[in-house]
Amino acid sequence: MYKVKQFFRRIYNLYRWLPVIWKDQDWDDHYIWEVLKFKLKNQAEYIKTNGHHVDNERDAQRMMTCVRLIEKLQIGYYEHEYTEYHESESIFTPSEECEDCFEWDSKLVSERLDEYFVKYPRMYVIVENMEKPPFSTDTKLGIAINIGHINHLRATRILFDILENHIFEWWD
């Protein structure tokens, strides 16, 4: 009886994983995240509802925290969060050097980056004191871009810290 049940469970797993595998590509990190996210969601749901070990609900919460971090990393949430506080308009003008070419410039429409800096006061100080920041800090926008970059790296580090410290506890 166990072998029959196991056979049907494996067929169901093929059915469940088919959309993920169907869309999978080998050339982008997005698909690695998709596979990991799908697995974590499924395991979190299973452990939360069927878990028989101590802290099974906490383990499911940790897994879902990883899923949320993955989703934010996939869309570049932290790298682009500053754009909610800074709006500019792209301006393309015909180039004097080339007939069919254009030169790009931007015009500031609105800027509330001080609100963004208040949201991340520690990161602001870190960026201000960096010896060699990844991006120029000559402007408020440059500081915001650096904060977003650092926050993206921090989210990645937190995700992998959770995985490193807890993945071997996630079983039932």
C-alpha positions in Angstrom: 0.0 0.0 0.0 2.9 2.4 0.8 4.4 2.0 -2.6 1.1 2.8 -4.3 0.6 5.9 -2.2 4.2 6.9 -2.8 3.7 6.5 -6.6 0.7 8.8 -6.6 2.5 11.3 -4.4 5.3 11.4 -6.9 2.9 11.9 -9.8 1.3 14.8 -7.9 4.7 16.3 -7.3 5.4 16.2 -11.0 2.1 17.9 -11.7 2.8 20.5 -9.0 6.4 21.3 -10.2 5.6 21.2 -13.9 4.8 25.0 -14.2 8.0 25.9 -12.4 10.2 23.5 -14.4 8.4 24.5 -17.7 9.4 28.2 -17.2 12.9 27.4 -15.9 15.9 28.8 -17.8 19.6 28.3 -17.1 20.8 31.8 -17.9 19.3 33.9 -15.1 19.3 34.0 -11.3 15.6 34.7 -11.4 14.9 31.0 -12.1 17.1 29.8 -9.2 15.0 32.1 -7.0 11.8 30.7 -8.4 12.8 27.1 -7.7 13.9 27.9 -4.1 10.8 30.1 -3.5 8.4 27.4 -4.7 10.1 24.7 -2.5 10.1 26.9 0.6 6.4 27.8 0.1 5.5 24.2 -0.2 7.6 23.1 2.7 6.3 25.9 4.9 2.7 25.0 4.2 3.4 21.3 4.8 5.3 21.9 8.1 2.8 24.4 9.4 -0.2 22.1 8.8 1.4 18.7 9.3 4.4 19.4 11.5 5.0 17.3 14.5 8.2 18.8 15.8 8.7 21.6 18.3 8.6 25.0 16.7 7.1 23.8 13.5 5.0 27.1 13.2 8.2 29.2 13.8 10.0 27.2 11.1 7.2 27.8 8.7 7.4 31.5 9.5 11.1 31.6 8.9 10.5 29.9 5.5 7.9 32.4 4.5 10.3 35.2 5.6 12.8 33.7 3.1 10.1 33.7 0.5 9.3 37.4 1.0 13.0 38.3 0.9 13.4 36.3 -2.3 10.5 38.2 -3.8 12.0 41.5 -2.9 15.4 40.5 -4.2 13.9 39.4 -7.5 12.2 42.7 -8.2 15.1 44.7 -6.9 12.9 46.3 -4.2 15.7 47.7 -2.1 17.8 48.8 -5.1 14.8 50.8 -6.5 13.0 51.9 -3.3 14.5 55.3 -3.4 12.6 56.0 -6.7 9.5 56.4 -4.6 11.2 59.5 -3.2 12.8 60.9 -6.3 11.1 61.5 -9.7 12.9 62.7 -12.8 12.0 63.1 -16.4 14.1 61.8 -19.2 14.9 64.3 -21.9 16.3 63.2 -25.3 17.7 65.8 -27.6 19.1 65.4 -31.1 22.9 65.0 -31.0 25.0 67.5 -32.8 27.6 64.8 -33.6 25.4 62.3 -35.2 22.3 62.9 -37.3 20.3 59.9 -36.1 21.6 60.0 -32.5 20.1 61.5 -29.3 21.7 62.7 -26.1 20.1 61.8 -22.9 19.6 64.1 -19.9 17.2 64.1 -17.0 15.2 66.9 -15.3 14.2 66.7 -11.7 10.4 66.6 -11.2 10.2 66.0 -7.5 12.5 65.0 -4.7 11.8 63.8 -1.1 15.0 61.9 -0.4 15.2 63.3 3.1 12.2 61.2 4.0 14.1 58.2 2.5 17.1 59.0 4.6 15.0 59.2 7.8 13.8 55.7 7.0 17.4 54.4 7.0 19.4 56.7 9.4 22.1 54.1 10.1 22.6 53.4 6.4 22.9 57.1 5.7 25.7 57.4 8.3 27.4 54.3 6.9 27.3 55.6 3.3 28.5 59.1 4.4 31.5 57.5 6.2 32.4 55.0 3.4 35.9 55.3 2.1 35.1 54.0 -1.4 31.3 53.7 -1.9 30.2 51.7 -4.9 28.5 54.7 -6.4 29.2 58.4 -6.3 28.0 60.2 -3.2 28.3 63.7 -4.6 24.5 64.2 -4.6 21.6 63.1 -2.5 20.5 60.8 -5.2 23.9 59.1 -5.2 23.6 58.6 -1.4 20.2 57.1 -1.9 21.5 54.7 -4.6 24.2 53.5 -2.3 21.7 53.0 0.6 19.5 50.9 -1.8 22.5 48.9 -2.9 23.6 48.2 0.7 20.1 47.3 1.7 19.9 44.8 -1.2 23.1 43.2 -0.1 21.9 43.1 3.5 18.6 41.4 2.4 20.6 38.8 0.5 22.9 38.2 3.6 19.8 37.9 5.9 18.2 35.4 3.6 21.3 33.2 3.5 21.9 33.6 7.2 18.4 32.2 7.9 19.0 29.4 5.5 22.4 28.6 6.9 21.3 28.7 10.5 17.9 26.9 10.2 17.6 24.8 7.1 18.6 21.6 8.9 15.8 22.1 11.4 13.2 22.2 8.6 12.0 18.6 8.5 9.1 16.6 9.8 
